Structures are given as structure tokens and as C-alpha cells.
């Protein structure tokens, strides 16, 4: 009988394996294990995600959490991505509402986040850092760039 090693629990709802899971890493044979010095960042992230889950009242569907440098390159992530530091996740919560509704709910809360970024109207990038900025951004088009605030696509400026 083989004993399965349990993933360290970082918070009430999140384990290390949940915040490091990646289909791309598995497909490409990339070891996405974070170095020990980043586990504290992932714990901060997990505790922030617990607050978001309580706020929304529904489980979060995380599509991307921690990314080692090789995985970040493989998914064409930003060179200085907060994902590589263990501070960020991309997620949706369809049982709560659309990504715009999720982003607005977090923005209106008293949760001390660093960044809420509505990405392409399809998911929310959320980060927690030791010095939270409560930054709100939206992106729909790489050429257009980032817009300040949480902007519904129907209301965005057309150049």
C-alpha cells in the first residue's frame, strides 16, 4: 500500500498543491514546486483567498496560481508577474456572477488586496502582498492597454 503525501494546508480552503496546480506544467513536464522562501507569500495569498471566498459565498475556480519561471515563460506571463512570487491567482466564480461582478464585489469590500485586474472580461487576476495598494485595473485589448478601475466592456472607451 502506497501512502499519499498530503499537501501542506495554507489556509482554511487552500493547500499548496491547489495554488501550484497547472495543466501546462504537467503537459510540458515542468516542476512547478515553489522554493521554500515563497511559501510565506502563498500563505498570505491563501488567507486573502479565504476572505474572498467568504465574501462571495461560493468556491473560486482557480485557473492559475504560483508559476515557476519556466512555467511563466511557457504561458507567456509578464516578466515581473506576481504569480512568480506567489502573490497572485487568476480565477472565476461563476456561481457568484460574471468576472465583472466578482471584481466589483471585491473592490467594494474591505478586503486588503494588492491588485484586482479584470482580464479580458473572462477572469479576475487577484493579488495579496504585505503592502496592499487596492489597485483596480481592467484590460480587454493588449493594444489598448490597462484601464483604471473595473470597467464593463460595454462601457469602455472606444478609440
Number of C-alpha atoms within 10 A of each C-alpha: 3 4 5 6 6 9 11 12 14 20 17 11 14 19 17 21 17 19 22 21 18 20 11 15 19 11 8 10 10 16 14 20 13 18 10 8 10 14 17 13 18 29 21 19 27 27 17 20 25 17 17 21 16 10 16 17 12 14 17 19 13 18 17 20 28 31 29 21 18 14 20 20 12 14 12 9 15 11 10 10 15 21 24 21 21 29 27 29 24 22 19 21 20 15 12 17 14 16 23 22 16 23 25 18 16 20 19 9 12 11 16 18 24 19 22 26 27 29 19 16 16 13 22 25 24 27 27 28 20 12 9 13 14 17 16 22 19 25 21 18 11 8 7 11 11 16 17 12 17 21 21 16 13 7 7 13 9 6 4
